[in-house]
Amino acid sequence: MEGIPHHMVAVADPRESWSAARYAAEADKCVQDILRRGKRPVLVGGTGLYLDALIRGTDFAAGSQGTEIRQELQRRARNEGIETLLEELRRIDPIAAEKLHLRDEKRIIRALEVWQETGRTITEHDRLERQQPPKYDALYIGLDFIDRQDLRDRIDRRVDIMVEQGLLAEVKALLDSGLPRDATALQAIGYKQFLAVAEGTATTEEAIAEVKLRSRQYAKRQLTWLRRNPDIFWVRWQRQPNFPEGLQKATEYLHSRGLC
């Protein structure tokens, strides 16, 4: 990686279920280590929830994958139906319930889990969390394309390259290794669609089209999330990114903020 140390790469087994809470806890160890060595960490990625959790130092409400309370709520969802749990949440936390749909089973269970473990609604927990100052004083640089079609075209080319480099073979190898088909890793964009190809319920052409569509939709959601942050300094590309110019703009921005 051109001499630059990278962290938090290949740290999870495909069988593991990760969360923003676990990411923030593990990544924070790396950040603290870098700072102790007198260096400055650079966070790179597009998952706004995870980045915000780390920078803000979010104090996640109690509860983690596999707790007895969560297992019991999941059992009730199977036996009684998620409608019953959502109705229960409406009585406890109508504000949170109003934001959730029956398809949001994980969030419904999570909200009830927080209430049962802490005696505090998830709405109250989130309100108190927002009042806390961020743990880290971060500067943000965002990348985007001036013409949205250029971004879409770039996403489509990336999907084509992933397929050419063996996406289907990778999915088959994961299945052959014993990874359950309902594993979280196989629900990711790309894996999920080519799982259908591996199982014979979709053609490669159908999967490619679906991966491109879902990737473009995800990119749109990422940009929507990022645009809520007024502190982001945006570098906007033409169809062909001008990396020297982008580096210059980013450096000037950091210099103006006293960082370099």
Secondary structure, DSSP 8 states (H G I E B T S, - for coil): -TT----SSS-S-TTS---HHHHHHHHHHHHHHHHHTT-------S-HHHHHHHHHT----S--TT-HHHHHHHHHHHHH-HHHHHHHHHHH-HHHHHT--TT-HHHHHHHHHHHHHHSS-HHHHHHHHHTS--SS---EEEEEESSHHHHHHHHHHHHHHHHHTTHHHHHHHHHHTT--TT-GGGGSTTHHHHHHHHTTSS-HHHHHHHHHHHHHHHHHHHHHHHHT-TTEEEEEE-SS--HHHHHHHHHHHHHHTT--
